[in-house]
Amino acid sequence: MTLTVAILTVSDTAFTSSTDVDKSGPALRSLLSSVANSPFNIVSSAIVPDEPTEITRVVSKWCEAGINLVLTTGGTGFGVRDRTPEALAPLITKPAPGLVHLMLSSSLRITPLAALSRPVAGVAVSPSSTTGRGTMIISLPGSPKGATENLQCLLEILPHAIDLATGGSGRSVHEQLEEGRRGRSGSVKEGAEVKSPEVVPTAVVKSHEHHHHSHSHSHAGHSHSHGHAAPTPRTVLSLDPSSAATRQRHSPYPLVPVRDALSLIFKHTYVTPVQSINLSEDLVGHVLAEDVAAAHAIPKLPTTNVDGYAVRSTDPIGTYKVVLSYPTSPLPAGSIYRINTGAPLPPGADAVVMVEDTEVVSRLGTEGEEDTVKILAQVDKGENVRAAGSDVKEGEKVLEEGDVISGVGGELGTLAFVGRRSAAVHRRPVVAVLSTGSELVSILDTRRRPPSSSPSSSSPPQSESFSSIPDSNRPALLSILKHLHFDTLDLGIVGDSMDETKAALKKGKEEADIIITTGGTSMGVGDLLKPCIEREMGGTVHFGRVAMKPGKPTTFATLPAHPMAPAQEAKLVFALPGNPASALVTFFVFVLPALRKMEGRLEAAWELPRVMVQRYTDEDG
């Protein structure tokens, strides 16, 4: 079997040039083809500018197509436009620092300038993959020499690495390496057979066990093991709530990396339909579903940007008759037109004299209007004049699809400015919020007082009351959602009862797009959300644990559409941990990105910005 390869050249110059200036892409193609009994089959290539969105788009498409190896060349330095590592890093779910080290150490033996390169390498697992198989991504320098030198040092181990990344055992390649079967540096000896994993269509993959390269880690008192592929989800994993004694003692849900969890969420998140809303405050918080362009030039005609008198620039300094009404024909000789800021110039006028550069000579009557005015300054053509279309040209785009109409950003004014009376926007998602747990009580429920922490309180703490923990998650989440302009549905507090839980989820499914619950996601007897979703409502739990702290029990599921409305989208359920800090963290990490996709935002704006941080201790000074 062969390994499929795609090569991406990242270069503003190569992308815009009408001639074939790309030398690095062909050089890489030539090197791969020259390998003895080459296992590499180059199936696609492209050239893109140094734009992260374009780099991400093309590489993501190749990963989705199941390409085994993606090589990029260019954009790995420190130049202003060098942003290839930043574009590729979010796609990589399994970084390969060893490959990066090998490239840098090999290049540094040739030139110290290699220290200025910023390569990235790793495996990108497609969100549609159910087996954990992925695409190896490697970024190379932009020069033909640097690109081929970096790739050359990797050729010996690439088949083995790709074999593992795509779900294979790598045994055949591993045996070849141990036998020292090398024809030249970085090439497989002529005549050797290089086997690679077969590509199995996702639809026919039922399960896949891995007994190779497994390893385990222990972190802070708990341990977990990893193979080279994520476990394939089974049908029903949740505990049977009918028997506490026989319930599972270990979670059946695999730990999912945060990046994989987000990919699953985006895969199942739909975009709300488009609606037209009249220009008003009702538009605030909506996302545009169309580009907005000016129907005509603004201003339509030349206008003045000062108060004064419209004149011909050829008119000399002197006294002129003042015209007070807007003329429909060119100004008569010896006359000028009094004009206010923003008004269009009359026919024949091409400049404006500021009122400060004039003086009144005569009036109509004692206290009447100006009759004649003396011009004290000579003006040039176009002076104090805004040309037609100087603000916005006809057809010019002023707002883009995916822009958010805020209450403070001027979007409403922009729509009015270009004459729009309405706008096409995505419907705002409706979010239902639910707290679970018989121990919870609303802080506004005066029938049961939560325990007091004040030592001076005259009422003794009600520690003996089971229902004594104030519900803080639901008010906090409802407030956040409303301030983010999402419509909300308060489902209240649900006790540890399957009937109550099912009734609340059913109401949320019928009236909302997304249901957020807090609590009830762990392994306790009263943790009923997963069983209710899977066993009572026919839903699917896409992940039940996430490899993060806080937020490990975070669960994401979908509830199917009603049988009588099969065209309706499945509703999303985010079951967040009950700990208040965990609930807020997981809301912003997982729920908000889904809401942003659902409301029609562009992909680059789905997640909150990420920054690299470094922890310092007192020992660091």
N, C-alpha and C positions, 0 to 999 in steps of 0.2 A: 504494500500500500504506500501511497505517497502522502506527503505533508503539504497541505495547501498553504500558499503564502500570498499576502497582499502587501504592496509597497506604497507608502504615502510620502510624497515629497512636500515639505512645508517651506514655502518660499514666496514672498510677495513678488519678487522679480520673475521667477519662473511662471507664476500664475498669470501675471499680466503681460508677459512677453509674447509677441506674435511668432517668435522664432523658438527653436528647440534649445533652450539654455539649460535645461535640467541635465546635469551630468551624473549626479549622485544616484538617482533612481536606476538608470541603465547600468551603472557600475555595480550596484548591488545585484541586479538581475544577472549580470555576467558572472559575478563571483559564485552565486548559488548554482548557476548552470554548469560551472566548471568543476564542481565537486564530483569526485569519482563515484559513479553509480548514484548520482544525486537523488535523494528522496524528496527534494523540494520541487513543487509544481506551482509556479507563479500564476495565479488565476485572476488577479486584479491589481491595478495600479491607478494612482490618481495624484493630482497636484492641487494643493489648496494654499490660500494665503496664510500669513501668520495670524490667524484669527482663531482663538480657542474654540468658539462655537462650531466653526467649520471642521476643525480637527476632530473634535468630539463627535460630531455628526457622522463623519465618514467612518471613523474607527468603530463607533457603535454599530453602524450598519454592517460592517464586516464581522464583528463579533456575533451579531444576531444571525448572520448567514452561516456561522459555524466554521469560519476560516481558522486554521490551526495556528498560524503565525502572522502577526502584523508587525512590519518594520516601518518605522518613520525615520526620515532623515531631514535634519534641519530644525532650527529653533531651540537648541539646547544650551545656548550660551547665556551671556549676561546682557545682551543687547536689549534695548527698549522693547523691540518687537519679538524677542525670543520667549515664547510662552508655551512651547510644546509640552514641557513637563507638567505645567499647571493644568493643561487640557487633558492629559492622559491620566494623571494621578487619581482623579475621582472614579475612573472606570476600573481601576485595578483593585480587585478584592483580595488577592494574595501577592503582596510585593515579593520581589526576588532580589534582595540586597546582594546576594552572592554573585549574581550575574553583573550587577552594577559594579561591584568591587573588581571583578575580573576584567571588565572593560577598562576601568580607570587605571588599574595597576599595569595592564598591558600597554596602554597608551602613554603612561608616565615614563615607561622605559624608552619611549621614542622621543617625547618632547615634554618639557615641564608645562607647556601651555595646556596640556590635557587637564590640568587642575581647574581650568576655567569651564570645563564641560559639566553639564548637569543631566546625565542620563537617568532614565527611569526604566524599570523592567518589572514584569509581573504577569499574573494571570487575571483575566477579566472573565468572570462567570456571567453568562447572559441571564437576564431575569426570567427568560422563558425556559431555561434549562431546569430539568427536574432531577438531574443526576450529578450536578456539580461540575460537569465538564466545562472547560473554558478555552479561551484563546490566549496564547502567549503574546504579549505586547512588549516590544523593545524599541527604545528611541536611540537613534544614532546621530552623530554629528552631521552637519550640512555639507562639508567638503567631501568630494569623492574619496580622497585619500583617507581622511579620518573615518568615514562611514565604513569603508571596506576593511580597514585595520581593526575596527571594533567588532565587526561581524566575523572577521577571520578568527579571532580568538575564541569565539563562541561556538563555531561550527561543530567542534568535536562533541559537545555536550547537548546541543540544541535538540537533536532527535529524542534523546532520553528525557529532557525536560518537557518537551511537547507531549511525548507519550504519557507522562504522568499527569500533565495538565488536562489532557483529554480523556482521562479515566483508565488508561492502560496500566500494566504492571511495570513496563520498562525493562523486563528481564532480558529480552534479546539484545537490546542496546547495551545494557549493563554488562552482559557477558562479553560483548565485542570490546568494550572498553578495557575489561580486565585482561583480555588476551592481547591488548596492545596493538590492535589491528588498525594502524594509522598509515596512510600512504604519505601524507605530508601534514604539516601543522594545520589542524582545523578541518581535515578531510577524512572521509572513511576510505579505507583501503579498497582499491579497485577489485571488483568481484564480490565484495561483501554484500549480503542481503540485509537491508535495513527494514525492519518491520515496524509498522505504526498501527495505532488502534483503528479499528473500523468505526466509521461514523454510523451510529444506530439512530434512526429517526426517533424523536422524542415520543411520538404517539404510541410506539410499540414497546417502550421501555416500561417494564413492570416493577422490577426491583433489581438492585445490584449490590452485591456484598463485596467488601474490600477486605482482604486479609494481608495486604502488603503495606509496608511503609507506615503502619499505624504507630502512634506515639501518644503519650499522655502527659498532662501537665497538672501540677497542683498549685493552686493559688489561694492563699489566705484561708486554708482549711477546707477547701472543696476541690474536687478534681473532676476533670472531664477528658475525654479522649477524642482524637480526630483521625479520620481517614483522609483520603485524598478527594473525596466527593461527599457532598451533603446527603444525608439519608433521604430516601424517597418517601414522601408523606404517605401514611396509611389512611384508611377510610375514617375510622373513629378512634381517637386516642384518649378522649376524656374519660374520667373516672365514672363508674356507675354509682350514682348518688343514692341508690336504694339500699346500699349496705355499707355502713361505715367501717365495720370490722374487716371487710374483704377489699377495701379500696387500695389502690396502688400506693406504695411507700416511696416510689421514685417517679419523677415526672417522665411521662412517655414522650414529651415533646423535645426535639433536639434543640440545642442552643444555636441560634441563627446569628451570624454577624450583622452588625447594624446596617452595613451597606446592602447585604442581601435582603434584610427586612424591608428597607426602603424600596428596593427593586420590586419586591412582591406587592407592596402597597401601591406603587405607581401602576403596576400591571393591571390591578383590579379597580383602579379609580377611574370613573368616567367623568366626562366634562358635561356640565349642565347645559340645557338647551338655551337657544338665543331668543331674546325678546326685545321689543322696542319700547323705550321709556321716554316720555316727554322731558324736555330740558327743565329740570327742577332739582331740588335737593334729594328727591327720590333716587337720583342717579348715583349719589355718593356711596362709595363702597363697591360699586359694580366694576367689572372688567370689560373693556371694549371688545366686541366681537368683530370689529371691522376697522379698517384704516379710515381716518377722517382727513379729507383733503379740501382745500379751498375751492369753492365753485367758481370764484372769480378773483381777480387781483384785488389786493387790499393795500392801499386805497385804490379805488377804481380809477380816479383821476389824480393829477398832481394836487397836493394839499399844502397848506402852510403849517409850519411848526411854531409860529409866533403870531402875536397880535400886531396888526399894522395895516399896510396898504399894498395891494397887488398892483404891480407896475410892469411896464416893458423894460427890460434891462438896458435898452438903448435910450430910454428917456433920461435927459440930463437933469441936474439939480435945478429946482425951480418950483413955481407955484402951479397947482393943478386943481381942476374941478373934481370934487369928491362924488363918486357914484355910490349910493347907499343900497340899492336893490340889485340882486344878482342879475347881471345882464345875460341875455341869451345869444347875443352877437358880440363880436370883438369890441373892446373898449374904444370909444371915439378918441381921436387925437386930443391931447391936452387934458385927459381925465385919468383918474385912478380909482380903484375900488377898495373901500374899507372892508377889512377881512379879519375874522377871529381865528384863533388857533384851531386847526383841524378842518377848517372849511376848504372846499375845492377852489382852485384858482379859476377866475372867469376866462372865457375865450380871449386869446390874444396876450394874456399876462404870462410872464415866465420867471418872475422874481417877486420878492416881498421886502418892502422896507419896514423895519421895525418902527413901532409907534414912537420909540424914544428918539428916533432920527428924523422927526417931523415937528412942525409947529403949526397951530391953527392960524390962518390968515383972516378968514371971515366966517360968519355964521348966518344961518337963515333966521332972521329976526334977532331980538335981543338975547334970548336964552335958547335959541333953536339949535338944530343940528349943524354940523360942520358943512360949510359951503365950499371953501377952498382951503387947501393945506399946502404948506411949503415943504418940499423934500430937501433934506439937508445933507444926504449922503448918496453917492452913486453906488449901485449894487450890481453884482455880476449875474449872469444868467444862471438860474437855479438856486440862487442864494435864498436861504430860509424856506426852501421848498422840499417837500417829501415827494419823491417821484412815484408815479403809479406803480403798484406792485412792490414797493420798497419794503413793506412789512411781510406780505405773503404773496407769492406769485400764483397765478391761476393753476390749479391742479397740484399745488405743492402740499405735501403731507404735513399735517400739524400734530396729529395724534396717531398712534399705531395700535393695531390689534394686539391685545395683551396689556395695554396700559391700564392702570388703575385710576378710576375717577375718585380723587380724594376731595375732602372738604377744605383743604388748605393749599393745594398745589396749583390752582388756577385752571384745572381742566374744564370746569363748567363755563368759565369765562372764555376759554379758547373755543369751545363749541359755539357759544353765542357770537363770538368775534367773526367766525367764518359763516355765520348764518344758519347754523343747524338748530332746528326746533326739537329734534329727538336724536337718539343714538341707539344703535343695536348693541346690546350687552348680554353677557351670560347671566342667567338667573342665579341669584345668590343661594348657595347651599343652605338647607335647613339642618341644624345640628341639635339632636336630642341629647340631654345630659341626665345621667342617672347615677345615684350613689347606692351601693349595696352594703348590707350588714345590719343584723338585728340590734347591734350595739350602738347604732348611730341615732342621733336625735337632731332635729332642726334647732338651731339656736333661737329661732323665733317661736318654738313650741313651748308655751308657758305652762303646759300641763306637767312637764318633767324638766326639772332644773339640772343642767349639767354640773358636775362637781366643781366646786369653787377652789381656786388655787390661792385665794387671798387669806392669810392667817387672821385678818381682822374681821372677816365676814361673820355676821351673826348667824347665818345658816350653816349648819355642819355639812361637810362634803358628803354627797350621796354616793359614796364608793360602793355601797351595797347594791346600787341600781345597775343592772346590766345595760340598760339603754341610757348610757351616760356620756357617750363620746360625741361632742358637737361635730356635725357634718360641715367640714370646711372646704372640701374639694369641689362640691357642686356649686356653691356660690362663687368660688374663685374662677372656675372654668366658665360659668355663665357670664360673669363680668368681662373676662378676657374676650370671649366670643363676640359679645355685644360691642365692645370697643373696637373690634376688628371688622365690624359691620356685617357679621353673619346673623341670620335669623335663627332664633333658638326655641327649643321646646323643653320645658322643665318637667322631667318625669319623676321628680321627687326622690324619696328614699324607699328602697325595696328591702324587706327583710329576707332572712335566709329561708326562703320558701320557693320551691320550684314553680308553683302556680303564680306567685307574685312576679317572679323574675320573667316568666314566659309572657305574662300579660303586659309588662312594661316594655319588653323587647318587641312584642307584636305592635303595640301602639307606636313605638319609635320607628319601626319598619314601615308602617302605613303612612306616617306623617312627616318623616324626616329623610334626609339623604345619608346622614352619618349619625351613628349612635355612639356616644362616649359613656363608658361606665368606669367607675373607680371601685376597687376592692373586688374580692371574690375570684381572684385569678390564680390563687396558689393551690395547695394540696389539702386544705382543711375540709371538714365535713360540710361546712356551710358555703364552701366556694363552688357555686353552682353555675357560673356563667358558661364555662366551656361545655359542661354536659347539657345545659339548656340549648345552647346554640346548635350542637351536633345532634343530640338525641331527641330533642323536642321540636326543633324548628327546621331541621333539615339543612342547617347551615354548614359551612366549611371553615375550619380553623386553618389558616394558612401558616401561621407560626404561633407557638405558645410560650416561647421563651426567647429572650434576646441576650446576646453576650455583651452586657453593659451593666454598669452600676452608677447611679441607681436605675432601676427599671427592668430588672431581669425577668419578672413574670409577665411583662407586656405581651398582650395577645392581639392578633389581628384576624378578623373573620369576615365572611360575607354571608348575608341572608338572601336566599333566592327570591325571585319575583313571585308574585301570586300566580297560581296556575291559570287563572282567568285573564292575566295580563302578562303573558310571556315576553312581550317586547320591553317591559319595564326593566330597568337596570337593577342588578343585585345591590342591596344596601350594605354599606360598610359598617363594621362594628370594631371599635377600638376599646378593648378592655384594659384599662390602665391600673397599675398598682394602687392600693389604698393609701400608702404613705403619701402625705401631701407634697413633700419635695419630689418624690418619684413621679407622682401624677403630673406635676407641672413640667418637669424635665421631659418626660415622654410625650406630653402634649406638643411641646415645641419641636421635638425631634421627629415625631412620626405623624401626629394628627394635622398640624398646621401645613406641612408640605402636601398632604393629600387634599386639604381644603383649597390650597392655592392652585393645585392642578385642576381640581373640580370646578373652580370659579373661572377658569379660562386663562390663567396667567401663563406666560412663556416658560419653557422648561428651565431656563437659567434662573428663574425667580422662585421656583418651587421650594427650595430649601433655604434656610437662613444662612448667611455668610459663615464660612468656617475660617478659623485662624489657627496657626500653629502656636503652641505655647510650650514653654520650658519651665519645669519646676525647679526652684532654687530652695535650698535649705540653709540653715544658719551656718553650716560648715562651708557653704560656698562663699560666704562673706557678703 
